[in-house]
Amino acid sequence: MDRASQAVPSPRMAAGAPDKAEDEGITMKPFETIGLAGAAAMTLGLAAGAAHADPLASPAMTPPLAANANPIGYATGFGKIYLSGQLTGLGLWQDNSVPGDKDSRADLSNAQLEVQKTDGVVQFYIQGGAYSLPSLGAPYVKADKLPDLTYKWVPLAYVKIAPNANFSIMAGKLPTLIGAEYTFTFQNMNVARGLLWNQEPAISRGVQANFTQGPWAVSLSVNDGYYSNRFTTGSALVTYTIGKQDTVAAAGSVQFRKTSKASLATPVPQNNGDIFNLIWTHTEGNWQVIPYLQYGHTPKSTRAGLPASGSAFGGAVLAKYSFNPSFSLAGRAEYIASSGGQSLLYGPKSRAWSLTLTPTWQLKTFFIRGEVSYTGLDKAAPGAGFGATGDKDSQARAMVETGVLF
């Protein structure tokens, strides 16, 4: 993603977006994206990497953080309705900030509520509130601005029809099937998403079918990709549980019709391309390790305003070690390289890598965690790197996040 124009930050944020972005002091240029950190959800207990089952399967969470073991529930004539939520804040310090961003800030990271029904043939899930989506290599957008610029104040909402335990159909605003990291901070090992996450869709509108049989779990979806409101994307996730310690998953998303639709949540190159993952989750003793590979390709398209094709290939390892039930240390290492004439990272043929460490302490519903990270760039286009003039090839960050998961 060229950053010569400093397109707005967070996940999948493309230029050509609403004028509101100018309130953050960040200007934009058509068809350029920023940061590139990819995450996403494997949804509803079908996600590779889920090492334990929380009382409520949604929102899905990767350890070390765990949801409230006793969520609020209300019996109604329609069935039991559950209420859960998150109230969390963060502090961020970084060097080489880009114009429109700051060297330090404090902000909400989540002020969200979830209402859901999890049994019976007819079920539903609604998640709403304020959120920020910090990601490596991208400037930060405040939680009071980001919803209007991306997935709105109700980012997830769907109806689920489950005639039996093995089959269900969902329709609405759904978490993506792509990637090994989820969207919101409290769902992940690390506070900020990684470089691969921003290549991926995060939330899509559409219809999804889920089927489980023995060790197999399959999800198929027709959706609007990177929140484009153009229902021309097909996605799939196939998960196989080898045993108690290992799970493998293959995911893919293919775009059937090109579109020039652009917004902060809809980067034109990625929204018009295909993306694939291969993910392995291994859990043994106090360790959980999740290595995965990712490949994305965007073809040349006159219709979408893409004058050249481009590809991006990357890999990452997510790992967590639990010292005791309350304290753990998580880490992430990743590398991604682009090829071709289309800018998918920090200019055509640019490369990036990152290292992240996140110690976490949780006592019942309260948690606090710190984070240090380093992002490096190689072959960034002039003006597309870090710093006031885009000529810096690295950015170091320190973060702290704390709050309650109720």
C-alpha positions in Angstrom: 0.0 0.0 0.0 1.5 3.2 -1.0 1.7 5.6 1.8 2.9 8.5 -0.3 -0.5 10.0 0.3 -0.8 8.7 3.9 -4.0 6.8 3.4 -5.9 6.1 6.6 -4.8 3.4 8.8 -6.4 0.5 10.3 -7.4 -2.7 8.5 -8.1 -2.7 4.9 -8.3 1.1 4.8 -8.1 2.3 1.3 -8.0 5.7 -0.1 -10.8 7.3 -1.9 -12.7 7.1 1.4 -15.2 9.4 3.0 -14.3 13.0 3.8 -14.6 12.2 7.5 -11.1 10.8 7.3 -9.8 14.3 6.9 -10.9 15.0 10.4 -8.0 12.8 11.5 -5.6 14.9 9.5 -4.9 12.1 7.1 -5.3 12.6 3.4 -6.0 10.0 0.8 -5.4 9.1 -2.8 -7.5 6.7 -4.9 -6.6 3.0 -4.9 -3.9 3.2 -2.3 -4.1 1.2 1.0 -2.1 1.4 4.2 -0.5 -0.8 6.7 -1.5 -4.4 5.9 -2.2 -6.5 8.9 -4.4 -9.3 8.5 -6.6 -11.0 10.8 -9.8 -12.3 10.8 -12.1 -14.6 12.4 -12.7 -18.3 11.6 -16.1 -17.9 13.2 -18.3 -19.8 15.6 -16.0 -22.5 17.0 -15.0 -23.6 13.6 -11.8 -21.5 13.8 -8.5 -23.2 13.6 -6.6 -22.2 16.7 -9.4 -22.3 19.2 -7.7 -24.2 22.1 -10.6 -24.1 24.5 -14.4 -23.5 24.5 -15.6 -20.5 26.3 -19.1 -20.4 27.9 -20.2 -18.4 24.8 -18.6 -19.4 21.5 -19.0 -15.9 20.2 -17.2 -13.6 20.1 -14.5 -16.2 19.4 -11.3 -15.7 21.4 -7.7 -17.0 21.2 -6.0 -17.6 24.5 -4.5 -16.2 26.7 -7.6 -14.0 27.3 -10.7 -15.8 28.3 -14.3 -14.7 28.3 -16.4 -14.3 31.4 -17.1 -17.8 32.7 -20.5 -16.8 33.9 -22.1 -14.5 31.3 -25.4 -12.8 32.1 -28.4 -14.8 30.9 -32.1 -14.1 30.8 -34.8 -16.7 30.3 -37.5 -15.7 27.9 -40.4 -17.3 26.1 -38.2 -17.3 23.0 -35.2 -19.0 24.8 -32.3 -17.9 26.9 -30.8 -14.6 25.9 -27.1 -13.9 26.9 -25.5 -10.5 27.4 -21.7 -10.0 27.4 -19.3 -7.2 26.6 -15.9 -5.6 26.8 -14.7 -2.3 28.2 -11.0 -1.8 27.5 -8.6 1.0 26.9 -5.1 1.3 25.6 -2.0 3.5 25.5 0.3 3.7 22.5 3.8 5.0 22.0 5.7 4.8 18.7 8.5 6.4 16.7 8.5 7.5 13.1 4.8 8.3 13.1 3.3 9.4 9.8 1.5 12.7 9.2 -1.9 12.7 10.8 -0.8 10.1 13.4 0.8 10.8 16.8 3.8 9.6 18.7 1.6 8.7 21.7 -2.0 8.6 22.6 -4.6 7.0 24.9 -7.9 5.7 23.7 -10.7 3.2 24.1 -10.0 -0.1 22.3 -13.4 -1.6 23.0 -16.7 -0.4 24.5 -18.9 -3.2 23.1 -21.9 -5.3 24.0 -23.1 -8.6 22.6 -26.6 -9.9 22.7 -27.2 -13.5 21.5 -29.3 -16.6 21.6 -27.3 -19.8 21.3 -29.9 -22.6 21.3 -32.9 -23.8 19.3 -33.5 -23.7 15.6 -33.5 -19.9 15.4 -30.5 -18.2 16.9 -29.0 -14.7 16.6 -25.9 -12.6 17.5 -25.6 -8.8 17.7 -22.4 -7.0 18.6 -22.3 -3.2 18.9 -20.3 -0.3 20.3 -17.1 1.6 19.8 -13.8 -0.1 18.8 -10.4 0.6 17.5 -8.3 -1.7 15.3 -4.6 -1.1 15.9 -2.4 -2.8 13.4 1.3 -2.9 12.8 2.7 -0.6 10.1 -0.4 1.5 10.0 -1.4 4.8 11.7 -4.0 4.6 14.4 -7.6 5.8 14.2 -9.5 6.6 17.4 -12.4 4.5 18.5 -14.9 7.3 18.2 -14.0 7.8 14.5 -13.4 4.3 13.3 -16.9 2.8 13.3 -18.3 5.5 11.0 -15.4 4.9 8.6 -15.5 1.1 8.6 -18.0 -1.4 9.9 -20.4 1.0 11.7 -21.5 0.9 15.3 -22.9 -2.6 15.0 -20.0 -4.4 13.3 -21.5 -7.9 13.6 -25.1 -9.0 13.4 -26.6 -12.2 12.0 -29.4 -14.7 12.2 -28.5 -18.4 12.4 -30.8 -21.3 11.5 -29.6 -24.5 13.1 -31.9 -27.4 12.3 -29.5 -29.9 14.0 -26.1 -30.0 15.7 -24.2 -30.6 12.4 -25.6 -28.0 10.0 -26.4 -24.3 10.2 -27.0 -21.3 7.9 -26.2 -17.7 8.9 -27.1 -14.4 7.2 -26.0 -10.9 8.0 -22.8 -9.1 9.0 -20.4 -12.0 9.5 -16.8 -12.5 10.7 -14.6 -13.5 7.8 -13.4 -17.1 7.2 -9.9 -15.9 6.2 -6.8 -15.6 8.4 -5.5 -16.8 11.7 -6.2 -13.6 13.7 -9.5 -12.2 14.7 -10.6 -8.6 14.3 -10.9 -7.0 17.7 -8.1 -6.6 20.2 -9.6 -8.7 23.0 -10.0 -11.7 20.7 -6.2 -12.2 20.0 -2.9 -13.1 21.6 -1.5 -9.7 20.7 -3.0 -6.2 21.1 -2.3 -5.1 17.5 -2.9 -7.1 14.4 0.0 -8.2 12.3 1.1 -7.5 8.8 -0.7 -10.4 7.2 -4.0 -9.4 8.7 -4.5 -6.3 6.7 -4.3 -8.2 3.5 -7.4 -10.1 4.6 -11.1 -9.2 4.8 -12.3 -8.8 8.4 -16.1 -8.5 8.3 -18.4 -9.3 5.3 -22.1 -9.1 4.6 -23.5 -12.3 3.2 -24.8 -15.8 3.7 -22.8 -18.7 5.2 -23.4 -22.5 5.5 -21.6 -24.5 8.2 -21.3 -28.3 8.3 -19.5 -30.6 10.8 -18.9 -34.3 10.7 -16.5 -36.1 12.9 -13.1 -34.3 12.7 -14.2 -32.2 9.7 -15.7 -28.8 9.7 -16.6 -26.9 6.5 -17.9 -23.4 6.0 -19.0 -21.9 2.7 -20.0 -18.3 2.1 -21.2 -15.9 -0.6 -20.4 -12.4 0.6 -19.3 -8.9 -0.2 -15.6 -9.5 0.4 -13.9 -6.5 2.0 -17.3 -4.9 3.0 -17.8 -3.6 -0.5 -21.6 -4.1 -0.6 -21.0 -6.0 -3.9 -22.0 -9.6 -3.3 -19.4 -11.1 -5.7 -17.1 -13.0 -3.4 -17.0 -16.7 -2.5 -15.2 -17.9 0.6 -14.5 -21.3 2.2 -12.9 -22.7 5.3 -12.1 -26.4 5.7 -10.8 -27.5 9.1 -9.6 -31.0 10.1 -8.9 -31.9 13.7 -6.1 -34.5 13.7 -6.2 -35.1 17.4 -6.2 -33.4 20.8 -3.1 -31.4 19.9 -3.3 -30.6 16.2 -5.7 -28.9 13.8 -5.1 -28.0 10.2 -7.2 -25.6 8.1 -7.3 -24.3 4.6 -9.2 -21.1 3.7 -9.7 -19.2 0.6 -11.7 -16.3 -0.9 -12.2 -15.7 -4.6 -13.6 -12.5 -6.3 -16.0 -13.3 -9.2 -16.7 -9.8 -10.5 -14.4 -6.8 -10.4 -15.6 -3.5 -8.9 -14.1 0.0 -8.3 -15.9 0.3 -5.0 -13.5 2.0 -2.5 -13.7 3.0 1.2 -11.6 2.8 4.3 -12.7 -0.8 4.8 -12.6 -1.7 1.1 -9.1 -1.5 -0.5 -9.6 -1.8 -4.2 -6.6 -4.1 -4.9 -7.4 -6.7 -2.2 -11.2 -6.5 -2.8 -10.6 -7.4 -6.5 -8.2 -10.2 -5.7 -8.1 -13.8 -4.3 -6.5 -14.8 -1.0 -5.6 -18.2 0.5 -4.4 -19.5 3.8 -2.9 -22.8 5.2 -3.0 -22.8 9.0 -1.7 -25.4 11.5 -2.5 -25.1 15.2 -0.5 -27.2 17.7 -1.3 -27.2 21.5 1.0 -29.1 23.9 1.2 -28.6 27.6 1.7 -24.8 28.3 2.4 -24.1 24.6 0.1 -23.1 21.7 1.8 -22.5 18.3 0.0 -21.4 15.2 2.1 -21.1 12.0 0.4 -20.1 8.8 1.0 -19.2 5.2 -0.8 -16.7 3.1 -0.9 -15.9 -0.7 -2.9 -13.2 -2.4 -3.2 -12.2 -6.0 -4.8 -9.2 -7.7 -5.2 -9.3 -11.5 -5.0 -6.3 -13.8 -8.5 -4.8 -14.2 -9.6 -1.9 -16.3 -13.1 -2.1 -14.7 -11.7 -1.8 -11.2 -9.1 0.9 -12.2 -6.1 -1.4 -11.5 -3.5 -0.8 -14.3 -1.2 -3.7 -13.2 -1.4 -7.1 -11.4 0.3 -7.9 -8.1 0.8 -10.7 -5.6 1.7 -11.0 -2.0 3.1 -14.0 -0.2 3.8 -14.2 3.5 4.1 -16.4 6.6 3.7 -15.9 10.3 4.1 -17.8 13.5 1.9 -17.0 16.5 2.9 -18.6 19.8 1.8 -18.5 23.5 3.3 -19.9 26.6 1.3 -20.0 29.9 3.4 -19.7 33.0 0.3 -20.3 35.2 -3.5 -19.9 34.8 -3.2 -16.1 35.2 0.0 -15.1 33.4 1.3 -15.9 29.9 3.6 -14.5 27.2 2.6 -14.4 23.5 4.7 -13.6 20.5 4.3 -13.2 16.7 6.9 -13.2 13.9 5.9 -12.5 10.3 7.3 -11.7 6.9 5.5 -10.7 3.7 6.7 -9.8 0.2 4.9 -8.4 -2.8 5.6 -8.8 -6.5 4.2 -7.4 -9.8 3.3 -3.8 -10.7 0.4 -3.3 -8.3 1.0 -1.7 -4.8 -0.2 -4.2 -2.2 2.2 -3.2 0.6 4.4 -0.1 0.7 4.7 0.2 -3.1 5.2 -2.4 -5.8 7.7 -5.1 -5.0 8.0 -3.9 -1.4 8.5 -6.2 1.6 7.9 -6.0 5.4 8.5 -8.0 8.5 7.6 -7.7 12.2 8.3 -9.0 15.7 5.8 -8.7 18.6 5.9 -9.7 22.3 2.8 -9.5 24.5 2.8 -10.5 28.2 -0.8 -10.9 29.6 -2.1 -11.1 33.2 -5.8 -11.9 33.8 -7.7 -12.3 37.0 -11.3 -13.4 36.5 -12.8 -10.7 34.2 -10.0 -8.1 34.6 -6.9 -8.1 32.5 -3.8 -6.0 31.8 -1.2 -6.6 29.1 1.7 -4.9 27.6 3.2 -5.1 24.1 6.4 -4.2 22.2 6.7 -4.5 18.5 9.1 -3.7 15.6 8.1 -3.4 12.0 10.8 -3.2 9.2 10.4 -2.3 5.6 12.4 -3.2 2.5 12.2 -1.6 -1.0 9.4 0.8 0.1 8.4 3.2 -2.6 9.6 6.8 -2.2 7.4 8.5 0.4 5.6 5.3 1.3 7.6 4.4 4.4 7.4 5.7 8.0 8.1 9.1 9.3 7.1 12.6 8.4 8.3 12.3 4.8 7.8 8.6 4.4 11.6 7.8 4.2 12.0 5.7 7.3 12.2 2.0 7.0 11.2 1.0 10.6 8.7 1.7 13.4 8.9 0.6 17.0 5.9 0.6 19.2 5.0 0.0 22.9 1.4 -0.5 23.9 -0.6 -1.4 27.1 -4.2 -2.5 27.2 -6.4 -3.1 30.2 -10.0 -3.6 31.0 -12.8 -6.0 31.8 -14.5 -8.8 29.8 -17.9 -9.1 31.3 
